[in-house]
Amino acid sequence: MEAGTTVLAIGGVPGAHAPSPWEWTFEAERYRTNGDHVAAFELLADAGRRFPDDAGVLYATACWEAMAGDTDAAIAHLSAAIGLEPKVSGWADGDADLDSIRGLPGSPV
């Protein structure tokens, strides 16, 4: 969200809204069609700084790294995500984004 942005939520709880980690991962998806890995990584790096122990952010980062060919980083982030939240292993099963690391030494998929 851009600095200075105002959000009006009808029926919402009064007060400041703290964005959730999925908002960064969702925003990164807009770069999928044009393959702009750099822009996606910038968003995910920001999410990683804000939410360093969020399995979803780590998983999304691993997916983008795997698609970009950074297999070592993808394996590390995916392993960290699974360590924080074991159900991430199920997300990874069959996720084509992770095909480049599937079966590699040290890869959890």
C-alpha angles and dihedrals in degrees: 000000000000119000111264094026114146120208122201114200115187109215091007127135112272117250140050118332119224110208117234123235093251090068090071094046091047091049091051089059091072087072093057096087095054095034094235096164093167093060092045091049091051091055093045092047089055090049090049091054092048097041107023094166100045112122093204093056091047091048093050090048090051091051093052092045091051091050090049092050098250092132098166093054091043092053091048094049094044091049090050091049092051090047090056096040118016093198087071086078088068091050089055095052105103096355103145090206087073098047093108091063099037109124096002118138110277093013116132090213 
